[in-house]
Amino acid sequence: MSPTGGILTAVPARVADTAVRALLRAGDASALSRSADEPPLTIPREPARDAARSELSKGRYHENDPSLFQRALNAFWDWVDELFGTASAATPGGTLGLVVVILVVLAALGALWWRLGTPRRTAVSPAALFDGRPRSAAEHRAAAEAHAVQGHWDQAVQERMRAIVRALEERALLDVRPGRTADEAAAEAGRALPATADRLHAAARDFDDVTYGGRAATEQSYRRSAELDRDLERTKPVLTSSVHSAAQNARQGAAE
């Protein structure tokens, strides 16, 4: 605090010493200008305080003062230091125990994030597989390959699943129905192509996980969908009559 009754704010000792010296020099100069018969010059308290305030307000005393940002940053780090000091004092093992606790919490959060995937703000129900203008299977395949080249696996998986369903529609194995979901398409196609039913359901799950589940696709999941797309082009459908005949023959054989 300043020596003038606590009115001024605290100042660095170096600055205060400089100001006092300046005031003393001013007082000495005034004293020298007076005659030897006159009594020593005395400065009343209020003028002395005003003079000290005026002197300390000069720019040369504040050239090295920290900026507002620096003062805020210092206050923040002081708060962090105090917080960690309090926490380490209350944690068994002191600072080392606190570090171990923080690492365990971070590991648990990382495991939970990996297990559940990216959290979504709201639950999203499965929506239509296709959106926008109708496109052919070839167009969806080209879009999927373009995304794959750039490493955009989410979009590549989505477009490849759309290519699969559109190709089945073009082969009349699925009826063209707006609003169909990937799961519905896989279930319907699996009845006509039973050999690939499991892979169709897996591709539909990959599509749903990326589109609605917040999970990130991988190159492997895209390669599985692309391979399924190529295999479906060579797979012959099982006709309904053939399925019924096979089932009936199986029942008759069991009865005999």
C-alpha positions in Angstrom: 0.0 0.0 0.0 1.0 3.6 -0.4 2.2 5.4 2.7 -0.6 8.0 2.4 -3.2 6.3 4.5 -4.2 3.3 2.3 -6.0 5.3 -0.3 -3.9 4.3 -3.3 -3.7 0.8 -4.5 -0.6 -1.4 -4.0 2.3 -0.7 -6.3 5.6 -2.5 -6.8 8.3 -1.5 -4.4 10.6 -0.3 -7.3 7.8 1.9 -8.6 7.0 3.3 -5.2 10.6 4.0 -4.4 11.1 5.8 -7.7 8.0 8.0 -7.0 9.2 8.8 -3.5 12.6 9.7 -4.7 11.0 12.0 -7.3 8.9 13.7 -4.6 11.9 14.1 -2.4 13.9 15.6 -5.3 11.0 18.1 -5.8 11.0 18.8 -2.1 14.7 19.4 -2.0 14.6 21.7 -5.0 11.9 23.7 -3.3 13.9 23.8 -0.1 17.0 25.1 -2.0 15.0 27.9 -3.5 13.9 29.1 -0.1 16.1 31.3 2.1 17.9 29.8 5.1 15.7 31.9 7.5 12.5 30.3 6.3 11.3 27.1 8.1 11.6 23.7 6.3 8.9 23.0 3.7 6.2 20.7 4.9 3.5 19.1 2.7 0.1 18.5 4.1 -1.4 15.0 3.9 -4.0 15.7 1.2 -1.6 17.5 -1.2 1.0 14.9 -0.6 -1.4 12.2 -1.5 -2.5 14.0 -4.6 1.1 14.5 -5.7 1.9 10.9 -5.1 -1.1 9.8 -7.1 -0.2 12.1 -10.0 3.3 10.9 -10.0 2.4 7.2 -10.0 -0.1 7.7 -12.8 2.7 8.6 -15.2 3.3 6.1 -18.0 6.9 5.3 -17.1 5.7 3.5 -14.0 3.5 1.2 -15.9 5.5 0.2 -18.9 6.1 -3.3 -17.6 2.6 -3.9 -16.2 1.0 -7.2 -17.4 -1.8 -6.9 -19.9 -5.4 -7.6 -19.0 -5.1 -11.0 -20.8 -2.0 -11.9 -18.9 -3.6 -11.0 -15.6 -6.6 -13.1 -16.4 -4.3 -16.0 -17.4 -2.3 -15.7 -14.2 -5.5 -15.8 -12.2 -6.7 -18.9 -14.1 -3.5 -20.8 -13.5 -3.6 -19.7 -9.8 -7.1 -21.2 -9.6 -6.0 -24.4 -11.3 -3.0 -24.7 -9.0 -5.2 -24.2 -5.9 -7.7 -26.7 -7.2 -5.1 -29.4 -7.8 -3.5 -28.6 -4.5 -6.8 -29.1 -2.7 -7.6 -32.3 -4.6 -4.2 -33.8 -4.1 -4.4 -33.1 -0.4 -7.7 -34.9 -0.2 -6.6 -37.9 -2.4 -4.8 -40.8 -0.8 -1.3 -40.8 -2.2 -1.2 -37.1 -2.8 -0.3 -35.9 -6.3 0.5 -39.3 -7.6 -2.8 -40.7 -6.4 -4.6 -37.8 -8.1 -2.9 -38.5 -11.4 -3.8 -42.2 -11.1 -7.5 -41.3 -10.5 -7.5 -39.0 -13.5 -6.0 -41.6 -15.7 -8.5 -44.2 -14.6 -11.4 -41.9 -15.3 -10.1 -41.0 -18.7 -9.6 -44.7 -19.6 -13.2 -45.5 -18.5 -14.6 -42.7 -20.6 -12.5 -43.8 -23.6 -13.8 -47.4 -23.2 -17.4 -46.2 -22.9 -17.0 -44.0 -26.0 -15.5 -46.9 -28.0 -18.3 -49.2 -26.9 -21.2 -46.9 -27.5 -19.9 -44.9 -30.4 -20.5 -41.2 -30.9 -23.4 -40.1 -28.8 -26.4 -38.6 -30.7 -28.5 -35.8 -29.3 -31.8 -37.4 -30.3 -32.9 -40.8 -31.2 -33.4 -41.2 -35.0 -35.8 -43.8 -36.3 -35.0 -45.6 -39.5 -36.0 -43.5 -42.5 -36.2 -44.2 -46.2 -33.3 -45.8 -47.9 -33.4 -43.4 -50.9 -33.7 -39.6 -50.9 -33.7 -37.1 -53.7 -34.2 -37.9 -57.3 -34.2 -41.6 -58.4 -30.8 -42.8 -59.7 -29.8 -46.1 -61.3 -27.7 -48.8 -59.6 -24.8 -47.8 -61.9 -25.0 -44.2 -60.7 -25.0 -45.3 -57.0 -22.0 -47.5 -57.6 -20.1 -44.7 -59.3 -20.9 -42.4 -56.3 -19.8 -45.1 -53.9 -16.5 -45.7 -55.7 -15.8 -41.9 -55.8 -16.3 -41.7 -52.0 -14.1 -44.7 -51.5 -11.3 -43.2 -53.5 -11.3 -40.2 -51.2 -11.6 -42.3 -48.0 -15.1 -41.2 -47.2 -16.2 -44.6 -46.0 -19.5 -43.5 -44.4 -20.9 -42.1 -47.7 -19.3 -45.0 -49.7 -21.2 -47.6 -47.5 -24.4 -45.7 -47.9 -24.2 -45.4 -51.7 -23.2 -49.1 -52.1 -26.2 -50.2 -50.1 -28.4 -48.1 -52.3 -26.8 -49.6 -55.4 -27.5 -53.1 -54.1 -31.2 -52.3 -53.5 -31.6 -50.4 -56.8 -30.0 -53.3 -58.7 -32.5 -55.8 -57.2 -35.3 -53.4 -58.2 -34.0 -53.3 -61.7 -33.9 -57.1 -61.8 -37.5 -57.1 -60.6 -36.5 -59.1 -57.5 -37.8 -56.2 -55.4 -40.7 -54.0 -56.2 -40.0 -50.3 -56.5 -41.5 -49.0 -53.3 -40.7 -45.4 -52.0 -40.0 -45.3 -48.3 -38.4 -48.7 -48.0 -35.8 -49.0 -45.3 -32.5 -51.0 -45.6 -33.7 -53.6 -43.2 -36.9 -54.1 -45.1 -35.1 -54.4 -48.4 -32.7 -57.0 -46.9 -35.5 -59.1 -45.5 -37.4 -59.1 -48.8 -34.3 -59.8 -50.9 -33.3 -62.5 -48.6 -36.4 -64.5 -49.5 -35.6 -64.4 -53.2 -31.8 -64.9 -52.6 -31.6 -67.1 -49.5 -27.9 -67.9 -50.0 -27.0 -64.2 -49.4 -29.7 -63.4 -46.8 -27.2 -63.1 -43.9 -24.8 -60.9 -45.9 -27.8 -58.7 -47.0 -28.8 -58.2 -43.3 -25.2 -57.4 -42.4 -25.0 -54.8 -45.1 -28.3 -53.3 -43.9 -26.9 -53.1 -40.4 -23.7 -51.3 -41.6 -25.9 -48.8 -43.4 -28.1 -48.2 -40.3 -25.1 -47.9 -38.0 -23.6 -45.2 -40.2 -26.8 -43.4 -41.1 -28.7 -43.5 -37.9 -26.4 -45.0 -35.2 -23.6 -42.4 -35.3 -20.9 -45.0 -36.0 -18.1 -44.5 -38.4 -17.7 -46.9 -41.4 -14.5 -48.6 -42.2 -12.8 -49.7 -45.4 -13.5 -53.3 -44.5 -17.2 -52.7 -44.1 -17.3 -51.0 -47.5 -15.3 -53.8 -49.1 -17.9 -56.3 -47.8 -20.8 -54.3 -49.3 -19.0 -54.0 -52.6 -18.2 -57.7 -52.7 -21.9 -58.5 -51.9 -23.0 -56.2 -54.7 -20.8 -58.1 -57.2 -21.9 -61.5 -56.0 -25.6 -60.6 -56.2 -25.2 -59.8 -59.9 -24.1 -63.4 -60.4 -26.6 -65.0 -58.0 -29.8 -66.5 -59.5 -33.0 -66.0 -57.5 -34.9 -68.9 -56.1 -38.4 -69.0 -57.5 -41.3 -69.2 -55.1 -42.6 -72.4 -56.7 -39.2 -74.0 -56.5 -39.1 -73.2 -52.8 -42.5 -74.7 -52.2 -41.6 -77.8 -54.2 -38.4 -78.3 -52.3 -40.2 -77.9 -49.0 -42.9 -80.3 -50.1 -40.4 -82.9 -51.2 -38.6 -82.6 -47.9 -41.9 -83.3 -46.0 -42.7 -86.3 -48.2 -39.3 -87.8 -47.7 -39.6 -87.4 -44.0 -43.0 -89.1 -44.0 -41.7 -92.1 -45.9 
